[in-house]
């Protein structure tokens, strides 16, 4: 007789985990479709739970029967992932769909939203580099460049559609992180007269800082094609340039999610330019970045390691542990730093050219 091997519980669990990870892209694609269809917005605008038919009626003027069935299948997975919730009426009526704490982050018109970032991260341009990971392991190189023939900054500079998608995605995460900076770093800006946001994009972060601390003279510094699309803000000037060449002189510099895009050697070059731009005695650089914790169990700690692979896919950079940050900072001429935790995925690293 043929021998039939019975797998023990651990082996079955292991198999199930491989199936789950193999198809984990389905979660992000279902999430993206929910954002594109504005499902969270439809439920929110209704002011309470809605039926599937009510959601369907608000999409493109109303869905046909096949469309409603497909919508139900997407919602079924997102409910299982706790992105949305469903209620079973006691009278046996249609199921009622509602928001959760997660889906409230998908509202397009909210001040605190991640909807544009979902569209940016899960877009075809951004997903293609992930298919080149094994090739990068064997040959080295940048996954994004292997996928598109150019680096991400070059594509943004010559492709207006991608540039808008990229800037919109970064702008909404900037709002989320900015709120955490302003609530968790209240004393950090008091003694600053001028502040340059290096790699500040369209100026969202520096404008909010200046709004709360109007004594600060704010400068948004980024590549010319980026600042050319930046709106006007009170108390903020936009300067186009290259942080690898020179940074405008200032009392202090802030960099949010900039250094993780670059290698250690490139970070050291940027930091040395920062050091030249600030006063030696009381100048400081405020670095807003993820700090990886190998055994961390905090609410965001696992996401840090995912973000490290996002850097692998998109740039030549990486996320870093505190020890790795210390090495980079010292190479850039910053002999002292301290870490300030804020309610966000990122932390603040205050770096000084002299020990204080």
NORZI-V957293 format. One line per field, one symbol per residue. ss: DSSP state (H for helix, E for strand, C for the rest). A space follows every 50 residues. Layout:
ss = ???
This chain:
ss = CCCCCCCCHHHHHHHHHHHHHHCCHHHHHHHHHHHHCCHHHHHHHHCCCE CHHHHHHCCCCCCCHHHHHHHHHHHHHHHHCCCEEEECCCCCCCCEEEEC CCHHHHCCCCCCCCHHHHHHHCCHHHHHHHHHHHHHHHHCCCHHHHHHCC CHHHHHHHCHHHHHHHHHHHHHHHHHHHHHHHHHCCCCCCCCCEEEEECC CCCHHHHHHHHHCCCCEEEEEECHHHHCCCCCCCCEEEEECCCCCCCCCC CEEEEECCHHHCCHHHHHHHHHHHHHHCCCCCCEEEEEECEECCCCCCCC HHHHHHHHHHHHHHCCCCCEEHHHHHHHHHHCCCCEEEEEECCCCCEEEE EECCCC
